[in-house]
Every structure is written in C-alpha cells, then in structure tokens.
Amino acid sequence: MSADWEAAYRASRYAFPWHGRWREFSLDGDEPRMADLDRSVTLITAWNPGSEEKPRAWNVAANARLLRALVARQVPWEPAWGGSLPGVQPAWKEDGFAAFGWTRAEALRWGREYGQRALVWLDAETAGLLFCADGRFAPCGLRRFV
C-alpha cells in the first residue's frame, strides 16, 4: 500500500453522527480515542473506487447501490462523509455512510465489494485506516473538529 495514500487519508476530514451530534475529525492527531463508542463505526462510501475519480452521476448511483445493500442486509447506518481539510487544494468531499457494529473482517468484505482502497474503522479502543487490498489496519490518532 502506498505510503502516500495512507498520508492522504490520515490528513483528510471525516464526519458521522453519534447520538444526535456530528463528530468531525481527522486521523492525523494525538487526541484520545472515542471511548464512548458502544460499537464499532466503519465509514464507507462507493464513491471513486480505488481512489480514482469518477463522474458525480456515477458516484451518486454507486452510493445508491451501497445504500440499498445496507438496507437489504439490515445494517444499522447513518449518513457520513469524508473530505479534504480546510485549505487543501484541490478540495474534495465524498458522501458515504457510517455502518455500525461491523468487525474489521466484515468491513473488509464490504470495502472490497465496493472497490474501496481503505475504510475508516473506529471503536472505543482504537481508530484507524483499514486497507482493503491486504487487510492491514493502520492505527491513527485523532484530531477533533466538533
């Protein structure tokens, strides 16, 4: 896995709702883990598989397929997003989903099915990047924005 991709993902901004409030964070900090999580949170999208840019209409349709699969398999989910940090150019944002309760193995299966290079995976003990090609988990520190 390219160290450049890992650095790019660490230095991106992510968000998901938890008990009615949005949590915004990056994976390049040294703040404590999210110890109040009572189950795992996986941030997943179907946008830009393999981190290769696709047209917006393609991404929206791919995310709609992912949403239908989450609903059909009765996965607890909320909307989520990932994007560039303020001031980073070119700016980008991808809509996605926070899937709750997946093991890392389950998250890997979903990430691979939707062609993702990496997923954000969090629980009360750790936060990090789960690389879909080789299953490697890269623990990360948090930097919170909200």
C-alpha positions, 0 to 999 in steps of 0.5 A: 500500500502506498505510503502516500495514500495512507498520508492522504487519508490520515490528513483528510476530514471525516464526519458521522453522527453519534447520538444526535451530534456530528463528530468531525475529525481527522486521523492525523492527531494525538487526541484520545480515542472515542471511548464512548463508542458502544460499537464499532463505526466503519465509514464507507462510501462507493464513491471513486473506487480505488481512489480514482475519480469518477463522474458525480452521476456515477458516484451518486448511483454507486452510493445508491447501490451501497445504500440499498445493500445496507438496507437489504442486509439490515445494517444499522447506518447513518449518513457520513462523509469524508473530505479534504481539510480546510485549505487543501487544494484541490478540495474534495468531499465524498458522501458515504455512510457510517455502518455500525457494529461491523468487525474489521473482517466484515468491513473488509468484505464490504470495502472490497465489494465496493472497490474501496482502497481503505475504510475508516474503522473506529471503536472505543479502543482504537481508530484507524485506516483499514486497507482493503487490498491486504487487510492491514489496519493502520492505527491513527490518532485523532484530531477533533473538529466538533 
